[in-house]
Amino acid sequence: MKRSPNQENDPEPTADPEPTADPSPAPRPHTPAAAPNPPQTSLPPATAPGPARVPPAPADAPEPPQGSPAPDGESRPGRAGGKTKVGRWTLRVILLLLLPLLIAETALRINYAGDPKAGTYSRNRDALWLGHAWVDGRRTDADVTALAARLADTGIRDLYVHAGPLEHNGTLPKSACPKARWLITAVHRKLPGVRVQAWLGDELAPEKPNAMHLEKKATRDAVVASARQVVAAGFDGVHFDLEPLHSGDRNYLALLDALRPATPLLSVAAHQIDPLPDFHSFWGTVTGHPKWWSQEYFGQVARRVDQIAVMSYDTMQPLQSLYGGYVAQQTSLALEVTPADTDLLMGLPFYHENRFGHWAHAETVPAAVRGVRLGLSRTDPDRATFGVALYVDFAATEDDWTSYRKDWVRTP
């Protein structure tokens, strides 16, 4: 299952086991010293063995098969040479396929080097994704009090509270978030200045066979009506996570244009940007799932919203240094095309699953924060409309919160 903020259930977090350290290299096998030559014994000439005589083969004897040993112990030429050539060509093909990957990974490691500039810390525009339990009756006043204590003296200004998911036709059941008004009131009372946004999402066609069809105007109109519905319920804004969303989707841009007048605050979760030019096209051809957006399309989305939060996790990177270098690159690419009046937020992985696309030992909060700071330092270190977004509250550990505060917020 692809990791994204579009998640309805929020199980209690479980601590992942500590990663097992790599085993120490095996010791080299011991080679004993050569034993002294045994004493030579001579045999009487009459009994000393001589070279064996090989009787000549009959004239009509069949030729030994190619590749089999000749009678004198020497190998005959045969298919072995052909196999060697095939093996060499296979090795060359593998190297040609691996070389671009090795170059790209080396570039990411280099991108992780250096020191971030002073002052590249929280601008008090951070966000936190919250699970559905906050609006369906499972949370209490005591939970809000604990949340307020957790967020005190941090840079978190926005809460994306899961209020969906949307139906495939764009509508939102009225029973989706029965405790929304209670939560909004409690947060505004205990966390003045923190905004509560309704997090709405769904899967999209055509990649998913049974999903939302944004090419249908009636569906887009229903999504706009759902946004008005949650704003009327008291939410300060609407945060959309619709995926898998292919780069260049004009129907999504049309939806964003229609949503602007429907909500006082519009934010979206965004796909990562092509790490190489037009990489989404290549990846889509190979896997059927483009995953990335072009930088141009990212900018088109960013110009239509108040906030854009990059889902900068699930990167398939196996090491912290490579993941951090990847986040640094994504931060720079996003900064280059996000307008100054749009808040840009980079996602931090507050979860610890191990599966294809996400390695918990590599995608860590410290590596992500360092990557964010490096990208910010190199591209726009003085930008005010910038922050990080923490995914997700119910999977976070104490170490995640400690790293966020120490490395980004700079509080003990």
Buried (B, 14 or more C-beta within 10 A) or exposed (E): EBBBBBBEEBEEBEEBEEEEEEEEEEEEEEEEEEEEEEEEEEEEEEEEEEEEEEEEEEEEEEEEEEBEEEEEEEEEEEEEEEEEEEEEEEEEEEEEEEEEEEEBBEBBBEBBEEEBEEEBBBBEBBBBBBBBBBBBEEBEEEBBEEBBEEBEEBBBBBBBBBBBBBBBEBBBEEEBBEBBEBBBEBBBEBBEEBBBBBBBBBBBBEBEEEBBBBEBEEBBEBBBEBBBBBBEBBBBBBBBBBBBBBBBBEBBBBBBEBBEEBBEBBBBBBBBBBBEEEBBBBBBEEEEEBBBBBBEBBBBBBBBBBBBBBBBBBBBBEBBBBBBBBBBBBBBBBBEBBEEEBBBBBBBBBBBBEEEBBBBBBBBBBBBBBBBBBBBBBBBBEBEBBBBBBBBBBBBBEBBBEBBBBBBBEEE
